[in-house]
Amino acid sequence: MTDLQEYQDKRWIALGLLCLAQFVVVLDASIVNVALPSVGRSLELSQDNLSWVVNAYVLAFGGFLLLGGRLADHLGRRRVFTAGLLLFGVASLVGGFAESEGALIAARAAQGLGAALLSPAALSIITTTFRDGSERNRALGVWGAVAGAGGAAGVLLGGVLTEYLGWEWVLWVNVPIGFGAALLAPRLILESRAQSETRSFDLPGAITVTTGLAILVYALVEAPEAGWGSGQTIGLIAAAAALLGAFVAIESRASAPLMPLAIFRLRTLTGANVVGLLTGASLFSMFFFISLYMQNVLGYSAIKAGLSYLPLAVSIILAAGAASQLVTRVGFKPVLATGMVLVSAGLVWFSQISVDGSYLGDILLPSLLAGIGLGLAFVPQTIAAMSGVADREAGLASGLINTSQQIGGALGLAVLSSIAFSTVNQLAAEGRVGPAALTDGYADAFMVGSGIGILGVIATLVLIRSSDSREHVELGDGTGDGSGDGTPGEAAGADARWHAEARA
């Protein structure tokens, strides 16, 4: 048996390893939230600095995702994936031992950097390992189920660990997973990288896009506190726009660009990233406001709130599994559109919450509807984002869809938080305070969030090419030409199509 065949036989085990790593990445965006009060008491953090325990992770993750994806293409996907795991594990270990706010926030930023390296590398490994069509759909169905449920699981696990072991364990739980996965990666994953005539690296492009994205995420996460019309917010967004504009100019002239701009001529890829941004806005804000409603209005404990998320997590997992089958039969476009409709409907239902609400009517049923929608949306948008992309651009495309979802999450949370707390402050000025005012604020945020979901439906119908969706069905049926043989390396079919559309 050849080494290649040996890796092929292990690819489904490797998928489990890749999904476990992604689960931890998504988990860590939410697991710390429940532990924040304990962290604040232990390290004597102010409320403002406490928010940076979360924001530092989001900032580094969102800022370095695109660079991480491109590094995977150039340096080797398994190598970058392993490096990200090790950095993530070390940062988690150090963060648990932190005795000052500076040390903890720095550790969380290092975690975010590790996540930005391993997440796009893991997704690109999946797309270059599994043959396009039904096989890749099944793999991405598992990926989508794990990634989609990670946010809900983080709230539950964070509550249990904080309650019974201490806040440090919300970080230490990552250590054995990170180090163990790094040890297993060489045994399960074959190394692959983009085949290119030049090995030069676009350093100016890397600096401008990473700095621009980091500043943009920072501006968004600070906007609710600083104010959208403040000089800080406007100045930071202007600086981010200038840097990202400079990045586009650099890429248009670079001989070996970090991000070939021709990739955006793939209309389905561009559309999938727009929908990914809108999905991220819906997902992050939904988890955030459900948690606030359960604990601040209904009076749930951290553990009870976490357990209340279980049906939502299960619905996402089941729907993602169903989506992986449906996209093979009907294509990714109708499945994605249906998912976004259900997400929007679930958020409309959430907007009907009341101050004396019940778990059944105000939490469980709308959670199930939105969870099914997220599961149906997450898998096809990932497939669409990689549609027509040559293997040599897999890391870039993976970094793009991850970046879109992360930036969308930061943007949605910033905008909807401002809307919610603007309503609360207005009601307070009128003499209405307490749970009733909070409920009205959260309801307004859910209603605007449903509008974001509708924009996702429109973007799907307008930007995703029906012909690409139908071609994906043909690949699943075995009637297409195929674009890969299930092995890492160049896929001639996808390569030819990428070049043809890029020239169009």
N, C-alpha and C positions, 0 to 999 in steps of 0.2 A: 504494500500500500504506500502510495506517495504521500509526501508531507501535505500536498494540496488536498488530496482526497481525505486525509485524516482531519484536516481543519473543516472540510465540507461536512463530514459526518458529525462534527461537534457544533455545527453552527446554531442549532436550536438551543443547546446548552449555553453557547456564547450569547444568544439573545437574552436569556434569563439574566446573565451577568450585566449586560448593557442596560437592561430595563431596571435592574436593582440600583445601578448607579444613578440613572435618571430619576428614579423614585426618591432617592435621598436628596438630590438636587432640588426637586419640587417641594419635597417635605420641608426642607430647611427654610423655604420662603415663608412658611406659616407656623412651624413648630415652636419658634421662639415667642410668637405673639402671646400665647397663654402664659408663658413663663415670665413675661416682662415685669409684673408687679413684684415677683420674688427677686428678680435680678436687681430691680431698683432698690429694694430694701437691703439686699446683701451688699451691694457696692455703693450705696448711697448716691444713686444717680438722680439728677433732676429730670423732670418730665420731658424737657426738650432734648436732653442728651439721651434719654431712654429710647426715644424714637429712632436714634441712629444705630441702635443695636439691630434694627430691621433694615433701615435705609442703607447702611454701609454694605450689606450683602446685595441688595437690589442694585445699588449704584455700580459696584464692581462687576456684577453679573451682566447687567444690561450694557455697560460700557465696553466690555472686552469680548462679547459673544462673536461679533463679526470677525475680529482678529483671531479668536480661537478657532473658528471654522476654517479660516484660510491657512493658519499654521498647520492644521491637521492635513490639509491637502499637500502642503509643501514639505513638511518634516516627517510625515508618517502618521496615519490616523491612530494606530495602536499606541505609538510612542506618546502622542499628545494626550490621548485618553488616559494612559497610565500616569503621566506626569500630573494631569489634573486630579486624578484620584489621590495621589500621594500628597499633593498640596492641600487638598480638601481635608484629608485625614489629619495631617499635621496641624492645620489651622483649627480644626475641631478640638484636638487634644489641648492645644495651647489656650484656646478660648475657655474651655472648662476650668482651667487653672487660673484664669485671669483674676487679679485682685484689684484692678483699677478699671475705670471706664475706658481709658485710652487703650489699654491692652485688649479689652474685650471687643471694642469697636474695630481695632486693627485686625484682630483675628477674624471677625465677621467679614471684613473686606477681603482678606486672604481666602476665606471660604468662597466668596463670590467669584474671585479670580479663578480658583480651582474649578468651580462649576462652569465658568465660561469656557474653560479649556475642554473639559470632559464631555459636556452636553452636546455640542455640535459634532464633535469627533464620534461620539457614540451613534448618533443618528446617521452620519455619513457611512459608518461601518455597516450599519444595517442595510442601507440602500446599495452598497457595493458588494454585499455578501449574498443577498437574496435576490433571485431573479424577478424582474419586473412582471407584474401580473398577480395572480392569486397567491403565489408564495410570499411575495413581498407584502401583499395586503394583510395576510395572516400575521406576519411579523410586526407590521405597523399597527395592527389591531391590538396586539399585546402591548406594544409601546404606548399607544394612545390610552389604553385602559390604565396602565400603571401611572403615566404622567398625569392624566386627568384626575385620578383618585388621590394623588399625593398631597394636594392641598387640603382635602378633607381629612385625610389620615393624620396630617401634621397637627391639626387642632386636637384630635383625640389623643395621639401619642404624647403631645406636649403637656396636656392636662394630667395624664397618668404619671408621666415621669416626674413632673414638677411636684405633684402631690405626694408621691411615695418615695422618691429618691433624691429630689433636689433639682434646681434649675440646671446645674452643671451637666446633668445627664441628657438634656436635650441636645447638647453638643457632643458629649462623649459617645452617644449611641452611633455616631457616624464613623468613629475610629476603626472598629473591627471591620466594618463594611468596606471602608475606603482601602485599608491596607490589604484585606483579604482579596478584594476584587483586583487590586494591582498585582498581586502575586499570581492570580489565576489567568489574567489577561494574556500573557505570552503563550500559555498552554492551550487557549481556546480561540484566539483571534489571530488571523494571518495579517501581517503588516501589509499596508497598501499606501500608495501616495500618488499624486498626479504625475503623469509622465510629461515632462516639459523639456524643451530644448535649452531653456535657461534656468539656472537655479538662483537667480538674483531675487532679492526681496525688496518690496516696495516700502521702505522705511518711512518716507514722508507721508504716504497714504495711510500707513498704519498709525502714525502719530496723530494725524488730523482726525481720522474717523473715530479712533478710540477716545481722544479728548473731547471731540464734539458730542459723541453719544453719552459719555459720562456727565458732561455739563448739562445736557438735555435732561437726563434722568434726575440729576440733582435739582434742576429747576422745577421739575414736575413734582417731586416728592416734597419740596419745600414750599410750593405755591400755596397750599391751603393755609399754612401758618403765616407766610410773608404777605400774602394777598396777590391776586392775579394782576392787579394794576400797579403793584409796587415797582420801584426802580430795580430792586434785586431780581424779581422774576422776569421783567421785560429785558433787562440787561443780559441775564444769563441765557435766555432763549435767543436773543440776538447774537450773542457770542457763539452759541451752539450752531445756529443757522449759518454763520459766517464760516465756521470751521468745516461744517458738512459741505458747504458750497465750495470751499477750497479743496476738499477731498474729491468732489466730482471733477473739478478742473484738473487736479493732479492725475486722476485715473484716466481722463480723456487723452492725456499726453504720455503716460508712462509706457515704457516698452514691455514691462512685465507687471501689469497692474495688480494690486491687491484684490480689487473687485472689477473685473471686466464689465463695463457698463452695458455691453451688448446682451448680457444675461437678462436685462429687463425688457428686451424685445420679445421674450417668451411671455405672451400675454397671460397665460394661465398661471405661471410662476408669480408674476406681478400681482394678479388678482388674488391668489392664495395668500400672499403676504399682507395685502390690504385686509382681507377677511381675518387673518391671524391677528392683526393689530386690534381689530374690533372684538374678536373673541377674547383676547387677553384683557381688554377693558371690561368685558362682561364678567369674566371668571374671577378676577382679582376682587372687583368691587362686590360681587355677590357674596363671596366668602366673608369679606370684611363686615358688611352690614348685617348679614345673618348672625354673625358672632355678637355684634354689638346689641342687636335686638334681643337675642336670647338672654344675654347676661345683664344688660342695663335696663331692659323693660320687663322681661318675663322673670328675671331673678334667678336664672340658671347658674349653677356652679360651673367651674371650668370643666370638670369631668362630665357633668351632665350635658353641657354644650357639646363637648367632644363626641359623646355617645350619640347625640342627636344627629350628627353628621353621617353616621354609618349608612343609613339608607341612601343618602346622596352619593356616597362613595361607591356603593354597590351598583346603583343605577348607572353611574358613569362607566364602570367596568363592564357591565352587561351590554350597554349600548355600544361601547367601543368594539366589543367582540362582534356584535351584530353588524356594525358598520363595515368591518373588514370583509364580511361576506357580501354585504349589499353592494359595495363599490365594484366588486367583480361582476355582479349581475346587471346593475343599472348604471354604473358609472359614478364618479365622485361628485359631479355637479348636483344632481338631484338629492343625494344623501346630505351633502353639505348645506344646501338650501333648506331642507327639512329640519336639520339640526338647529340652524340659526332661528328658524320660525319658532321651534319649541323653546329655545333659550329665551327669546323675546316674550313668549307667552308665559313662561315661568316667572319672569321678572315682573310682568304685569300683575300676575297673581300675588307675588310678594308685596306689590305696592298697595295691596288691600289690607295689610296688617293692622291690627288694632291694639290698644294699650292693654286690654284684657284678653288677648288672643290665646288660642289653644295650639298645642303642638300639632294636632292632626290637620287643622285647616290652615294654619298660618306658617307652619314649618314643613311638615312631612310631605303633603301633597304637592305644593309648589316646588319643593326640593326635588322630588321624583321627576316632575315634568322638566325642570331645568337641567337636571342631571342627565336624563335621556338625551336632551338636546345637545349638551356638551359632548357626550360620548359620540353621538352621531356626527358632530361637527369637527371634532379634533382629528380623527383619523383621516377623513377625506381631504382636509385642508393640508395635512402633512404630505399626503400622496400627491396632491395637486402642486404643492410647492416644489416637489422633486420631479415633476412631470417634464420630460424632454430634456433633462439635465444630464450632460455627459458625466461619466464617473470621475473625470478629472476635476469637475466643478462641484462634486458632492458636498465637500466640506463647506464651500462658499454658500451653497443653497441651504444647507442645514443651519449655518450661522445666521443666514438671513431670516428664515422662518422663526427661529428662536428669538432673534432680536426683535422682530415685529411683535411677537406675543409679549415679550418682556416690556418693550416700550409702550405697547398698548395697555398693559396692566398698570404701569406707572401713571400713564396719562388718564386712564379711566378712574383710577383710585383718587388722583388729585382733583379731577373735575367733579366727580360725584361727591367726594368729601366736602368740597367747597359748597356744593348745592345743598347737601344735607345740613351742614352746620350754619349755613346762611339762613335756612328756614328756622332752625332751632333758635338762633340769635334774634331773629325777627319776632318770633313768638315770645321770647323772653322779654323783649322790649314792650310787648303788649301785656305782660303780666302772666303769660302762660309758661310755666316751667315744669320740670320733672319728666316723668315717663311719657306723658301725652305729647309734649313738645318733641321729644326724641323720636317718638313713633312717627310723627308727621314728617320730620326731617328725613328719616330713613325711607319712608314711603315715597317722598319726592325723588330720592336718589334711585330707588328701584324703578320708578316710572321712566326717568331719563335713561337708565340703563337698558330698559326695554327698547327705547328708541335706537340705542347703539346696536342692539340685536337686529332691528329692522334694517339699519344701514348695512349690516352684514349680509342680510338676505339680498338686498339690492346689488351689492358689490358682487356677490356670487353669480347672480343672474346676468349681470352686465359684463363682468370682467373675465369670468372663467369660460374658456372656449368649450362649447358642446362637442366639437370634433375631437378635442383631446380626451374628454370624458368617454366618448364612444370608443375611441382607440384603446383606452384602458380596458374596456370590457372585452374587446377583441383579443388583447394580450392575455387576459384571464381565461378566455375560451381556448387559447392556443391557436387562434386564427390570425393573430398579428405576427409581425416578423420577429418580435422579441428584441430586447435591447440589452441582454446580458446573459451570461451562462451560469450565473450564480457564483462567480469567482471574482475576487478583487481585481481591479485593473480597468483597462479601457473597455467600454461597451460600444462597439462599432455603430450599432443602430442608433443609439442615443447621441453619439458623437456627431453622426451625419446630420441628424435632425437638428441638433443644437446649432450647428454651423449654418444650416439652411435658414432657420428662423432668425438667427442673428444677422444674417445678411439681408433679410427681407425688409 
